[in-house]
């Protein structure tokens, strides 16, 4: 399958691990050079900086509005730092310039665009996951990917759930049937949310599915997902559909 435009959110844990980040960018570069994906847009997660802002927010009790925009600024900061590490990638803040590019591999800094249109709730329920899917809708990109440090969404039997819709996800989560995170090293993270809570609403609203892929250097999950010679049974991923 050929992809024209794809948006990838790179999670903070991947951004902050040199080997994992190199592996992720290397895999995406190979997909781009081969023409498997013609236009790649990277959205940086907030990472440790966003977590620090959340901690300060809880202690100082400043407004959710301020916390929201500081969180988005942390994404911009991480995008700028990502561009320094990989100078071959374009760092773009002007959304009109981004839209005009037919073929590109770039990092998008979302603060300016989100500030101008301001259509998302100012809440800690809205993280870079929801922002990425929101940007996919606004940029008319049909494919949304979240690159994280986990294999995907697992059930209580430690089996990856390849596909589920938002209703199934909510039911399984409510009934305690999810082991939501499993790292590539086999560590289960029961207390960590694999996605932010607002993402499900956006998937339902805009009918854009979201794929979770592991970006750790111990595997090649990103390349494998786009490898048309492999069947889905050979690939490890989770996709949440509407």
QUIDA-V605978 format. One record per pair of residues at least 12 apart in sequence whose ideal C-beta (glycine too) atoms are under 6 Angstrom apart, sorted by the first residue. I is the first residue (numbers start at 1). GAP is how many residues later the second one is. Records with the same first field share a line. If there is no record, write none. Layout:
I->GAP + GAP
This chain:
3->34 + 140
4->34
5->34 + 136
6->31 + 34 + 137
7->34 + 129 + 134 + 137
8->34 + 137 + 139
9->34 + 119 + 123 + 137
10->32 + 34 + 137
11->34 + 137
12->33 + 35
13->136
14->133 + 135 + 201
15->32 + 63
16->31
19->198
20->195 + 196 + 197
23->194
24->123 + 191
25->61
27->195 + 196
28->12
31->195
32->73
36->190
38->65
39->64 + 65
40->65
41->67
42->65
43->65 + 89
44->31 + 34 + 35 + 38
45->83
46->25 + 28 + 29 + 82
47->31
49->25
50->21 + 24
53->17 + 18
64->58 + 59
65->57
68->54
72->39 + 42
73->38
75->35 + 53
76->33 + 35
79->28 + 30
82->25
83->24
89->16 + 18
90->16
91->16
92->14 + 16
93->16 + 19
95->18
120->14
125->72 + 73
126->72
127->69
129->17 + 66 + 67 + 70
130->66 + 68 + 69 + 72
133->69 + 75
136->72
137->69
144->64 + 66
145->66
146->66
147->66 + 68
149->67
150->31 + 33
151->31 + 63 + 85
152->60 + 85 + 86
153->27 + 41 + 85
154->25 + 28
155->22
156->21 + 23
160->76
161->77
163->76
165->76
166->34 + 37 + 38
169->71
180->14
181->13
184->30 + 32 + 34 + 35
203->39
204->38
207->35
209->30 + 32
210->30
211->26 + 28
212->26
213->12 + 24
221->15
225->12
